[in-house]
């Protein structure tokens, strides 16, 4: 689960890059960059939850 | 942003920048002391020696190899074009500093700044791995980050790379701004710390199967608080040198940078003091130290670019979020980070970078800062995690359980930092 979260995060980065290349208008750019950051945040949350789950199983 | 290497640099500016960069290592010394004080007494010598090992390894690795990719002069092979726009992703200088003596004064100072930066950035994960990270693992981290990650980030931000060119290529303000190293040093270091503690795992007994996390307070708060004072001197020099090198600030405009650095740290301390006083009934010294450091970290991003009032606001927010995040990471997210680096360096650094966009009145600047933040979270963190995961399979990060029980001093050095003191037994091992 942690690895899945970490694999999702670059997708957010590429979304942000695509936004500045594809959209000339600033509103669309900001919206898509924020979406990219949201994807990264989701990936981070999944990775953190994976870490917590693993700790719960190992009882470290 | 990013004056080219050929931009004139007066003798006064050169002498001043060099003098400031010679004071900047005080920030590294301060952070090393803080990391040592926040760890346990039976790992104190290993922690401080480890800091020296990490600094030494990082400096050699960076100057031998990494500096070639962070340099400002990009070769055409390292620039690719998409939609008619240039994406400069790496520098193309010589390995092992060949021909360095003949480059411009500004380029030489830039390299000195980056060398200090890489030393501090690699020391941050070492502090978070206190009490269980092995010295060879620290050295491995310090030999890989300055070659595979830092040079590219430094080039993108400081060396005329694609992040700094967002203003030219996409009309986003002045491009991504990071004059004092909030991104290249602190966020990189903080995210590396997160990856390191995820891979190494928590200290034994930190998170019992039932109940709350075990409190493992730092062994010497005097080191921690003195480290904070030492760090201030280094940070002042660091931010002023960064403003001259990366923003082309005139020497006469540096006083405001110093004042903003002080104000951000002071506001953050007051906020952290108040938050911990309200939360726990009494102020918490180690969390106040974290707040102070978080204020300094935010100043790395914004001290040269905002007004004194804005510096106070930015520092205050950092001082509020840093102690709360330390608590959140430990109690709710099971992240054992003795130095609080993820909160202090990564979170406060990200806030500082965002604050530059919020408080700098240039069209597109906020978006440029968001792209930088997106790069750090979406690209740098996964890459660093992957690198650390691979290293861990070759050179395990974590000491064996017996070594951890003995303490890293005895286990790795054969002697403790305080041989005349009786180290009391750890209750968490019963």
Interface residues (C-beta under 8 A of the other chain):
Chain A: X2 X6 X7 X9 X10 X11 X12 X13 X14 X16 X17 X20 X21 X26 X29 X30 X33 X34 X36 X37 X39 X40 X41 X43 X44 X48 X51 X52 X55 X59 X60
Chain B: X82 X83 X85 X166 X170 X172 X198 X201 X202 X204 X206 X207 X209 X333 X334 X335 X363 X364 X366 X367 X370 X371 X373 X374 X375 X377 X378 X379 X381 X382 X385 X386
